[in-house]
Amino acid sequence: MPRMRTIQEAAAELKQSDPNTAVTAYAIRQMVLNGTIPCIYAGKKRLINIDLLEEFLSQKGRFDV
């Protein structure tokens, strides 16, 4: 089952695993709005798969942004 998180929760989880991360909730939101990271809507909330986000960030050179 995918680990779905809101943008704020995803940012907090990244911050917890890497306290010095430069990835903010705003940056994640921009990735969602640009279509770089897929999301689903639950009402007004945007949910993202945290595993896909981490994979994207760890393989940044392999994707065209």
C-alpha positions, 0 to 999 in steps of 0.5 A, spaced: 500 500 500 502 506 498 504 511 503 500 517 501 502 524 505 499 531 504 504 536 502 506 538 509 506 531 512 511 529 506 515 535 508 515 534 515 517 526 514 523 529 509 525 534 515 525 528 520 529 523 516 534 529 514 534 535 518 538 539 513 534 538 507 533 544 503 526 541 500 520 545 503 513 544 503 513 550 498 518 546 493 514 540 494 507 544 492 511 547 486 513 540 484 506 537 484 503 543 481 508 543 475 506 535 474 513 533 476 510 529 482 503 526 481 498 527 486 491 525 488 486 529 491 482 527 497 477 533 497 481 539 497 487 536 500 493 533 495 496 527 497 503 524 494 506 518 495 512 519 499 516 513 496 515 516 489 517 523 492 524 520 495 525 516 489 525 522 485 529 526 490 534 521 490 535 520 482 534 527 481 539 527 475 535 521 471 529 526 471 528 531 466 525 537 470 
